[in-house]
Amino acid sequence: MRGVIRVGELAPDFTLPGTGGRDYTLSSYRGQTVVLAFYPGDDTRVCTVQLNQYNDNLSAFADLGVQLLGLSPQSVDSHEAFAGKYDFQFPLLADTDKEVGGRYGILGPLGFYRRSVFVVGPDGIVRYAHRSVTGATFRSTDELLEAIRG
């Protein structure tokens, strides 16, 4: 199922395996804000810069009660290696069949992940959505924090 999720719509729920040896379900975070950072690939240049920036600013997200989740189509094993290499302190989730990416409308014409970020409010409603047209751009921590603060 493919769609384009827009601001003001209910974020599609999902359960995916991730780092830390567990499954993550979006609806289990109901009551707090969640940032969903969809990224194309582990240990690639732009993805590494993006996720390191978010990790370096994790305390700013935590101060606002925000849970950050990274999603990409690589395996949990790949995510564990990537997270370990850079000491990421937030979960990386494995959307290996790209079903969640398809539900959020972030797949490009060839089926690759487009770098995209969604802010999901405590009520499960999308408060901010950005889908990159080119793979080299990402939303800065400052932009995301501004969107969270409203």
LOZA-359550 format. One line per field, with one value per residue: residue number from 1; residue in three letters; z, y, x of N, C-alpha, C in turn. Coordinates in steps of 0.1 Angstrom, whole numbers, always signed. Each point is the difference from the previous one (the first is absolute). Example, Ala and Ser with C-alpha at 12.3 -4.5 7.8 and 13.67 -1.06 7.14 Angstrom:
2
n	1,2
res	ALA,SER
n_zz	+78,-7
n_yy	-57,+11
n_xx	+132,-4
ca_zz	+0,+0
ca_yy	+12,+11
ca_xx	-9,+9
c_zz	+0,+8
c_yy	+12,+11
c_xx	+9,-8
***
This chain:
150
n	1,2,3,4,5,6,7,8,9,10,11,12,13,14,15,16,17,18,19,20,21,22,23,24,25,26,27,28,29,30,31,32,33,34,35,36,37,38,39,40,41,42,43,44,45,46,47,48,49,50,51,52,53,54,55,56,57,58,59,60,61,62,63,64,65,66,67,68,69,70,71,72,73,74,75,76,77,78,79,80,81,82,83,84,85,86,87,88,89,90,91,92,93,94,95,96,97,98,99,100,101,102,103,104,105,106,107,108,109,110,111,112,113,114,115,116,117,118,119,120,121,122,123,124,125,126,127,128,129,130,131,132,133,134,135,136,137,138,139,140,141,142,143,144,145,146,147,148,149,150
res	MET,ARG,GLY,VAL,ILE,ARG,VAL,GLY,GLU,LEU,ALA,PRO,ASP,PHE,THR,LEU,PRO,GLY,THR,GLY,GLY,ARG,ASP,TYR,THR,LEU,SER,SER,TYR,ARG,GLY,GLN,THR,VAL,VAL,LEU,ALA,PHE,TYR,PRO,GLY,ASP,ASP,THR,ARG,VAL,CYS,THR,VAL,GLN,LEU,ASN,GLN,TYR,ASN,ASP,ASN,LEU,SER,ALA,PHE,ALA,ASP,LEU,GLY,VAL,GLN,LEU,LEU,GLY,LEU,SER,PRO,GLN,SER,VAL,ASP,SER,HIS,GLU,ALA,PHE,ALA,GLY,LYS,TYR,ASP,PHE,GLN,PHE,PRO,LEU,LEU,ALA,ASP,THR,ASP,LYS,GLU,VAL,GLY,GLY,ARG,TYR,GLY,ILE,LEU,GLY,PRO,LEU,GLY,PHE,TYR,ARG,ARG,SER,VAL,PHE,VAL,VAL,GLY,PRO,ASP,GLY,ILE,VAL,ARG,TYR,ALA,HIS,ARG,SER,VAL,THR,GLY,ALA,THR,PHE,ARG,SER,THR,ASP,GLU,LEU,LEU,GLU,ALA,ILE,ARG,GLY
n_zz	+0,-10,+7,+2,+11,+4,+2,+12,-6,+3,+7,-11,+8,+7,-3,+4,-4,+11,+1,+8,-11,-5,+1,-9,+8,-11,+0,+3,-9,-1,-1,-10,-3,-13,-2,-12,+1,-12,-1,-12,+7,+7,+8,-5,-8,-7,-1,-1,-9,-7,+1,-4,-8,-3,-1,-6,-4,+4,+7,-11,-7,+9,+0,-13,+5,-10,-7,-3,-12,-3,-12,-4,-13,+6,+2,+10,-6,-11,+5,+6,-11,-7,+8,+0,-13,+1,+7,-9,+6,-12,+0,-7,-8,-2,-10,+1,+2,+6,+7,+11,-7,-5,+13,+2,-12,+5,-7,-6,-12,+4,+9,-2,+12,+2,+3,+11,+5,+10,+4,+8,+2,+12,-8,-6,+1,-13,+6,-6,-13,-2,-13,+0,-9,+5,-1,-4,+2,+12,+8,+4,+10,-3,-13,+3,+8,-10,-8,+9,+1,-13
n_yy	-12,+9,+10,+11,-2,+7,+12,-4,-9,-10,-1,-6,-9,-5,-12,+4,-9,+1,+9,-6,-7,+10,-1,+9,+5,+7,-7,-7,+9,-4,+13,-3,+10,-4,+0,-2,-5,+0,-9,+3,+3,-11,+8,+8,+8,+3,-13,-3,+10,-4,-13,+3,+8,-9,-9,+9,+2,-12,+7,+7,-12,-5,+12,-3,-10,+2,-10,-2,-3,-7,+2,-12,-3,+3,-11,-7,-10,+5,+1,-13,-4,+6,-4,-12,+2,+6,-10,-3,+9,-3,-5,-10,+2,-13,+8,-13,-1,+11,-8,+3,+0,-11,-4,+5,-7,-7,-9,+1,+5,-2,+5,+9,+0,+10,+7,-4,+10,-6,+10,-10,+7,+3,+6,-2,+13,+0,+6,-8,+3,-7,+0,-5,+10,+6,-10,+11,+2,+6,-2,+12,-2,+12,-4,-12,+6,+9,-10,-6,+11,+0
n_xx	+9,-2,+5,-7,+7,-10,+4,-3,+7,-7,+10,+3,-6,+10,+5,+12,+8,+8,+9,+8,-1,-7,-13,-3,-10,-4,-11,+10,+2,-12,-2,+9,+8,-1,+13,-6,+12,-6,+9,+7,+11,+3,+8,-10,+6,-11,-4,+13,+1,-11,+2,+12,-5,-9,+9,+7,-12,+3,+8,+1,+0,+9,+5,-4,+6,+9,-7,+13,-5,+10,-5,+4,+2,+11,+7,-5,+6,-4,-12,+2,+5,-10,-10,+6,+2,-12,-3,-8,-7,-4,-12,+6,-10,-2,-2,+4,-14,+4,-7,+7,+11,-6,-3,+13,+1,+10,-6,+12,+1,+13,-8,+8,+5,-9,+11,-6,-7,-6,-7,-2,-12,-1,-9,+12,-3,+2,+10,+9,+1,+11,-2,+12,+1,+10,+8,+5,-13,+1,-10,+5,+8,+6,-1,+4,+9,+2,+0,+8,+7,-2
ca_zz	+0,+0,+2,+3,+12,+1,+13,+5,-2,+10,-4,+0,+10,-5,+9,-7,+8,+0,+9,+14,+1,+3,-10,+3,-5,+1,+9,+13,+4,+1,+12,-2,-14,-6,-13,-9,-10,-11,-7,-10,+3,+11,-2,-12,+3,+5,+11,+12,+5,+5,+13,+10,+4,+9,+12,+7,+5,+6,+13,-4,-2,+13,+8,-4,+2,-13,-3,-13,-6,-13,-8,-13,-4,+3,+10,+14,+2,-6,+10,+12,-3,-3,+12,+8,-5,+3,+13,-1,+12,-4,-8,-14,-3,-13,-9,-11,-11,-3,+2,+7,-10,-10,+6,+3,-12,-1,-10,-13,-12,-1,+13,+10,+10,-1,+13,+4,+15,+5,+14,+4,+13,+11,-4,-12,-12,-7,+2,-10,-9,-11,-9,-8,-14,-2,+11,+7,+9,+11,+9,+11,+14,+3,-7,+7,+13,-2,-4,+12,+9,-6
ca_yy	+12,+13,+12,+12,+5,+15,+6,+0,-14,-10,-7,-15,-8,-10,-7,-4,-4,+10,-1,-3,-13,+0,+6,+14,+2,+14,+3,-2,+13,+9,+8,+8,+4,-9,+4,-11,+4,-10,+3,-10,-11,+0,+2,+8,+13,+10,-6,+1,+14,+3,-7,+5,+13,-2,-7,+10,+9,-8,+6,+10,-7,-6,+11,+2,-13,-6,-13,+0,-13,+0,-11,-2,-14,-9,-10,+4,-2,+12,+11,-1,+4,+14,+7,-2,+7,+14,+1,+6,-2,-1,-13,+0,-10,-7,-1,-7,-2,+14,+2,+12,+10,+1,+6,+14,+7,+6,-8,+6,-8,-13,-7,+4,+9,+14,+6,+7,+1,+2,+2,-5,+5,-9,-6,-9,+8,+5,+14,+5,-10,+4,-10,+6,-4,-5,-8,+7,+10,-5,+11,+2,-2,+12,+0,-10,+5,+11,-6,-6,+11,+6
ca_xx	-9,+8,-7,+8,-5,+1,-2,-14,-6,+5,+12,-2,+7,+9,+9,+12,+11,+10,+12,-3,-6,-14,-9,-5,-13,-2,-11,+5,+6,-11,+2,+12,+3,+9,+6,+3,+10,+2,+12,+2,+9,+10,+14,+3,+6,-10,-7,+9,+1,-13,-3,+10,-6,-11,+5,+7,-10,-11,-4,-10,-12,-4,-5,-13,-7,-1,+7,+5,+1,+6,-5,+6,-3,+10,-3,+3,+14,+6,-3,+7,+14,+0,-2,+11,+12,-2,-5,-14,-7,-14,-2,-1,-10,+2,-12,+6,-8,-4,-14,-3,+4,-11,-12,+2,+1,+14,+7,+2,-5,+6,-2,+10,-4,+4,+3,-12,-2,-13,-2,-13,-3,-4,-13,+2,-2,+12,+2,+10,+4,+9,+6,+10,+0,+14,+5,+11,-5,-7,-5,+9,-6,-7,-12,-9,-4,-10,-13,-5,-5,-12
c_zz	+0,+2,+2,+13,+1,+15,+3,-1,+11,-6,-1,+10,-7,+12,-8,+9,+0,+9,+14,+1,+3,-12,+5,-7,+2,+11,+15,+6,+1,+14,+0,-14,-5,-13,-7,-11,-9,-7,-9,+4,+11,-6,-14,+4,+6,+12,+13,+6,+7,+14,+11,+5,+10,+13,+9,+7,+7,+13,-3,-3,+13,+8,-3,+1,-13,-1,-15,-5,-14,-8,-13,-4,+3,+12,+14,+2,-6,+9,+12,-3,-2,+14,+10,-4,+4,+14,+0,+13,-2,-9,-15,-4,-14,-8,-12,-12,-5,+1,+7,-8,-10,+6,+3,-13,-3,-10,-13,-11,-1,+13,+11,+10,-4,+14,+4,+15,+3,+15,+4,+14,+10,-3,-12,-13,-5,+2,-10,-9,-11,-7,-9,-15,-4,+12,+9,+10,+12,+9,+12,+13,+3,-6,+7,+13,-1,-4,+12,+10,-5,-2
c_yy	+12,+11,+12,+6,+15,+5,+1,-14,-9,-8,-15,-7,-10,-7,-5,-5,+11,-3,-3,-13,+0,+6,+13,+2,+15,+4,-2,+14,+10,+8,+8,+2,-10,+6,-13,+5,-11,+4,-12,-12,+2,+3,+6,+14,+9,-6,+1,+14,+3,-6,+4,+14,-2,-6,+11,+9,-8,+6,+11,-6,-6,+11,+3,-13,-7,-13,+1,-15,+1,-13,-1,-15,-10,-9,+5,-2,+12,+12,+0,+4,+15,+8,-2,+8,+15,+2,+7,-4,+0,-13,+2,-12,-5,-2,-7,-2,+13,+2,+13,+12,+3,+7,+14,+8,+5,-8,+7,-9,-14,-8,+3,+9,+14,+5,+8,+0,+4,+3,-4,+5,-10,-7,-8,+8,+5,+15,+7,-11,+6,-12,+6,-5,-5,-7,+7,+10,-6,+12,+1,-2,+13,+1,-9,+5,+11,-6,-7,+10,+6,+15
c_xx	+9,-10,+9,-6,+2,-1,-15,-6,+6,+12,-3,+8,+8,+7,+12,+11,+11,+11,-4,-8,-15,-8,-5,-13,-3,-10,+4,+6,-12,+1,+13,+2,+11,+5,+4,+10,+3,+13,+4,+9,+10,+13,+3,+2,-11,-7,+8,+0,-14,-2,+10,-5,-11,+5,+8,-9,-12,-5,-11,-13,-6,-6,-15,-9,-2,+8,+4,+1,+6,-5,+7,-2,+11,-4,+4,+15,+8,-1,+8,+15,+2,-1,+12,+12,-1,-6,-14,-7,-16,-1,+0,-9,+2,-13,+5,-8,-6,-15,-3,+4,-11,-12,+1,+3,+14,+9,+1,-5,+6,-1,+10,-6,+4,+1,-13,-1,-14,+0,-14,-2,-5,-13,+1,-2,+13,+0,+9,+4,+10,+5,+10,-1,+14,+5,+10,-4,-6,-4,+9,-8,-8,-14,-10,-4,-10,-14,-6,-6,-12,+1
***
